[in-house]
């Protein structure tokens, strides 16, 4: 039976034109399928590349917006700039109402940190605070790779500004603790200095003090905060020296006014010493009278 069917079909003759048309149809179909598969592969590849670019782009943007260093500007207004790895400002935070007033109207994000500092210091709202009685303190907290460069640049800037301005430095870990306590790294660093000599001082009290007030309390304890007169603070917590150094050989410390040779008390600020040669510690002391 199978042989009969095969013999029957073997006698079927196709027209040559039909054969060619069939060949062309099959070739076109194979070509279209190949093109479709190629295009599908390209679309898949393009989609994968787009996803990778999106992921990398989002990650790169977040990375570029992450602060790795900080420069705080403290006087009475307390302001802090967060810098990314390119030393551009990515955050500008005020830590008291006075700082908020100064930041209003200032566009600091994206600027080089030196330009941003200049914009803050030279703003009209900052001018009333820049008096002879007030101190402008620029505090740098940066990672090791950026630390020296930013510290040196800020120190040079503070010298050019004048206006009783000086710079100090702090560990990057200090910035994290400062933010946890709602303070700029500069104000918090000053609080840490003061708390070494005055255990009764609180964070809340220092939040509402100007930098000159904090330094005044430090001076009362005989320890001026680091980096006065343009000298940078030691990171190991050691005290920097003021322009006039105290006598450490057990003799009397000297004031600008000469000591009277009489037995009475001095007028004005006194720095009296006891008979055993102990050094005065500032403030008013009871004077012994010799017979």
URDAKA-V69799 format. One record per backbone hydrogen bond with DSSP energy under -0.5 kcal/mol. CO is the residue of the C=O (numbers start at 0). NH is the residue of the N-H. E is the energy in kcal/mol with one decimal. If there is no record, write none. Layout:
CO|NH|E + CO|NH|E
This chain:
0|4|-1.8 + 1|5|-2.5 + 2|6|-2.5 + 3|7|-2.0 + 4|8|-2.3 + 5|9|-1.8 + 6|10|-0.8 + 7|10|-0.6 + 8|11|-1.4 + 11|13|-0.5 + 14|18|-2.2 + 15|19|-2.2 + 16|20|-2.5 + 17|21|-2.6 + 18|22|-2.5 + 19|23|-2.7 + 20|24|-2.4 + 21|25|-2.7 + 22|26|-2.5 + 23|27|-2.6 + 24|28|-2.4 + 25|29|-2.4 + 26|30|-2.3 + 27|31|-2.7 + 28|32|-2.3 + 29|33|-2.1 + 30|34|-2.6 + 31|35|-2.7 + 32|36|-2.4 + 33|37|-2.4 + 34|38|-3.0 + 35|39|-2.7 + 36|40|-2.2 + 37|41|-2.5 + 38|42|-2.8 + 39|43|-2.4 + 40|44|-2.6 + 41|45|-2.9 + 42|46|-2.3 + 43|47|-2.2 + 44|48|-2.5 + 45|49|-2.5 + 46|50|-2.2 + 47|51|-2.4 + 48|52|-2.7 + 49|53|-2.4 + 50|54|-2.7 + 51|55|-3.0 + 52|56|-2.9 + 53|57|-2.7 + 54|58|-2.6 + 55|59|-3.0 + 56|60|-2.4 + 57|61|-2.6 + 58|62|-2.3 + 59|63|-2.3 + 60|64|-1.2 + 62|65|-1.2 + 64|66|-0.6 + 67|142|-0.5 + 68|82|-3.1 + 69|140|-2.6 + 70|80|-2.9 + 71|73|-0.6 + 71|138|-1.9 + 72|78|-2.2 + 73|136|-3.1 + 74|210|-3.0 + 76|74|-2.0 + 76|78|-0.5 + 77|94|-3.1 + 78|72|-3.6 + 79|92|-2.7 + 80|70|-2.2 + 81|89|-3.1 + 81|90|-1.4 + 82|67|-3.5 + 82|68|-1.6 + 83|86|-2.1 + 86|112|-1.5 + 87|83|-2.4 + 88|109|-3.4 + 90|81|-2.6 + 92|79|-2.8 + 95|99|-2.0 + 96|100|-2.1 + 97|101|-1.5 + 98|102|-2.1 + 99|103|-1.3 + 102|105|-2.1 + 105|107|-0.8 + 107|110|-1.9 + 110|88|-2.7 + 111|114|-0.6 + 111|115|-2.2 + 112|116|-2.6 + 113|117|-2.1 + 114|118|-2.3 + 115|119|-2.0 + 116|120|-2.9 + 117|121|-2.6 + 119|122|-1.0 + 122|125|-0.8 + 122|126|-1.1 + 123|127|-0.5 + 125|128|-1.8 + 125|129|-0.7 + 126|129|-1.2 + 128|130|-1.9 + 130|133|-0.6 + 134|136|-0.6 + 135|165|-2.1 + 136|73|-2.5 + 136|138|-0.6 + 137|167|-2.4 + 138|71|-2.4 + 139|169|-2.7 + 140|69|-2.8 + 142|145|-1.4 + 142|146|-2.2 + 143|147|-0.6 + 145|149|-2.3 + 146|150|-2.8 + 147|151|-2.6 + 148|152|-2.2 + 149|153|-2.8 + 150|154|-2.5 + 151|155|-2.4 + 152|156|-2.1 + 153|157|-2.6 + 154|158|-1.6 + 155|159|-1.6 + 156|160|-2.3 + 157|161|-1.8 + 161|164|-1.2 + 163|135|-1.7 + 165|137|-2.1 + 167|139|-2.1 + 169|141|-0.5 + 170|173|-1.0 + 170|174|-0.8 + 171|174|-0.5 + 171|175|-1.0 + 172|176|-1.7 + 173|177|-2.5 + 174|178|-2.4 + 175|179|-2.0 + 176|180|-1.2 + 177|182|-2.7 + 178|181|-1.5 + 183|187|-2.5 + 184|188|-2.0 + 185|189|-1.8 + 186|190|-2.0 + 187|191|-2.3 + 188|192|-1.8 + 189|193|-2.3 + 190|194|-2.8 + 191|195|-0.8 + 192|195|-0.8 + 193|196|-1.6 + 193|197|-1.9 + 197|200|-1.3 + 201|205|-1.9 + 202|206|-2.2 + 203|207|-1.0 + 204|207|-0.6 + 205|208|-1.2 + 209|213|-1.9 + 210|214|-2.5 + 211|215|-1.9 + 212|216|-1.8 + 213|217|-2.0 + 214|218|-2.4 + 215|219|-1.7 + 216|220|-1.2 + 217|222|-2.9 + 218|221|-1.4 + 224|227|-0.6 + 226|229|-0.9 + 227|230|-1.7 + 233|236|-1.0 + 242|244|-0.5 + 245|247|-0.5 + 273|276|-1.6
